Amino acid sequence: MEEVKLHGCWVSGFSTRVVWTLKLKGIPYEYIEEDLPNNNKSPQLLKYNPVYKKVPVLVHAGKPICESMIIVEYIDEIWPHNSLLPADPFEKAQARFWVKYVEDKGLAVFTLFLSIGEKPEKAIKDSQEFLRVIEDHCLCDDKKFYAGDNINIVDIALGGIIHWLEVIQEVVEVKLFEYDKFPRLHSWITHFRSVPVINQNLPDRSKMLVFYKHVREQILALS
């Protein structure tokens, strides 16, 4: 097998998406932890991703691929076993639609984290709208995951947002992800985290809280 390397950061949900994908497919790889919290980017990262200069970056046979969900789909095409995308063209298009939605609208969660002021109304509203659409239109009561009993590319995309949302809402002291309002999402995240490959490759929640609280304090101090 040609050499596979992943440049990532432990606190990044986007990096974790790629880790999950590689683990689900059983692909051996070398992991390179980038010290992004201290803004210490390796020369290799800057070489492989000179445009955005961020993680994750997958390097396969010396060739870099950037952006988490592009990487996930690349992996799925190169190693098609345990496919994350449906074979049916319509179902594949639907899955890609939801991945695109999560990518576009899920960032509201991180905007909330960066919002300054006592009432970041727009970020809260956008985050709630994102969760509501996923709850009402993306997930189903009769399915463990997006497409059924097996993890799909949509689950990978969503997992890189929701686990982080639970930490961020605690740090900013805004309750968004309540069970009575989003029962499907809560059921989904419980099933998702019960999969060993997912659970064993989640960053430690207490460590995440310490990290995000520290960053939040720095943001507020600069405001």
N, C-alpha and C positions, 0 to 999 in steps of 0.2 A: 504493500500500500504506500502511496506517495505521502510524504510528510505533511502533517496537519498541525498548525499552531494557532492558538487563539490568544490575542491580546485583549485582556479584559480588566475589570475592576470589581472587587468583591461587592461593593455597594450598588452597583449598576444593575437595574432590572433588565436592561437591554443586553448586557453581557450574559446575564443569567439565562435569558431566552436561548442563546446559542449553546450554552453549557447543557441545558436540558435536551436540546435537539441532538447534540453529539452523544450524550449518554443514552437517550432513548434508542438510538441506532447502533450503539455499541462501537462507536468509532474511536480508536485510540488517538490521542492528541497531546501536544505539549501546551500547557497553560502558562502564559506570561502575565503576571500581575503588574498592572500599571499603577503608579502612585499618583493617581489623579487628585485625591483629596489635598495633596500638597503641591499640586500643579507640576509634578516632576514627570514629564512625558519623555519616554525613552526615544532615542534617535530612530529606532526601528518603527515605533508608532508614527512618528512624524514623516518618515519615509513612506510607509505603507498607506497612510491616510493624510496626505498633505493638504487636502481641501478642508475637512472638518477638524482634523487633529484630535479625534476622540475614539473611544472604544464603543462597541467591539470591532475588532478587525480579525477576520479569519485569513490565514495564509495557507493556501493549499498548493503544494508543489512549487512554492516560491512566488505564487501569484496572490495578491491581496484582494479580499472582497470586504466591503464596508456596508454598514447599516444593518441592524439586527435582523429584520424580517427578510431583507434581501439575502442575507447569509443563510437564514433558516430555509428559504426556498431553494437556494443553491445546493445546500446539503441534501435536501430531499430529492433533487434531480440527480445529483452525482451518486448518491447511495439510496436507491429507490425502495429498499426493503423497509418494512414498517412505515409505509408512506403516511405523510401528514396531510396530504392533499387528496381529495376524492378523485377517482378516475373519471366520473361523469362530468362532462364539460360544464353543464349548468351548475351542478353542486360545487365544482371547482371555482366557478365565477362567483357564486354566493360566498364561499369561504374567503376569497380574495377581497370581496366587498367589505366583509366584517373586519378583516385585518386592516384594511385601509381606514375604516371608521375608527378603530381602536387607535391607530397611529395618529390620525388627525385630531380626534376629540379627547383621547385619554391624556394628552399632555396638559389638560386643564388641571389635573391632579397636581402636577409639578408647578404649574403656575400659581396654584393656591399656596404651595409651600413658599414660593418666592414673593408672594404678595405682602405688602407692608401696610400697616394700618389696623385698627381695631376690627373693622368689618370689611373684609375683602369680598364684597357682594358679588361681583361679576365672576370671580374665580369659583366661589361657592356655587353659584347658579349654574355655571358651565359644567362643573364636576357632577352636580346632581342630575343635570340633563343627560350627561354621558352615561351615568349609572342607570337612569330610568330607561333609556333606549336599549341598553344591553339587557336589562331585566325584562322588558316587555316584548322585544322584537328579535333578540339574538338567541337567548336561551329558552329551553323547553322543559316543562315539568317532568316529562317521561324520559329524559336523557341525562345520563351522568355528566357527559361532556357535550361540547357543541354539536358534534355529529353522532353521538351515541355512546358506546361503551369504551371507545379508544380515544386517546388524546389526538387532537387535530391541530392544524396550524393556527386556528382561531384561539384555541386554548392556550397555546404557547404565547401568542400576542397578548392575550388578556391577562395571563398570569404575571407577565412582566409589569403590569400596572396595579392590579388589585392588591397583591401582597404588600406593595410599597404604599398604597393608599392607606392601609390600616395603620401603618407607622406614621405617615405624614399627618393624618387627621388627629392623631394623639399629640403630635408635636405642636401643631397650630391650634389645638384645642377647639376643633370644630367637628361635630359628630355628623358624618355623612352616610356612613355605611351601616345603617341600622337594620337589624334582622326583619322587623315587622314591615319595613318598607321595601326590602330587597331580598325576599326569601329564596328566589331562584339563584341569585348571585351567591348567597351564603351557602346554599346547598352545593353549588358548583365549586366554590373554592375549597369546601371541605373534601369533596371527592378528589379534586385536583391535588391537594396537598397530601392526600392519603396514598398516592402513588409513590412507591419508594424512591424512584429516580428523581422525582420532583422534590420530595421531602428532604432527601439527603443532600440536595444541592440548592437549598435555600439559605441565604445569609442569615446569621443569628439575629433574631428580632431585638434582643436587648442591646446587642452591639450596634444595630442599625439605629435604635433610639438614641443612643449616646452620640453617634455620628451626626444624625439629623438635628438634634437639639443644639449641638455645638455650631453647626452651620447656620441654623436659624438665629442663634444669638449673634453671630457675626453679621448677618444680614440686617438685623434690627439695630445693631450698634452703628452701622454705616448709614442708616436712614436719617 
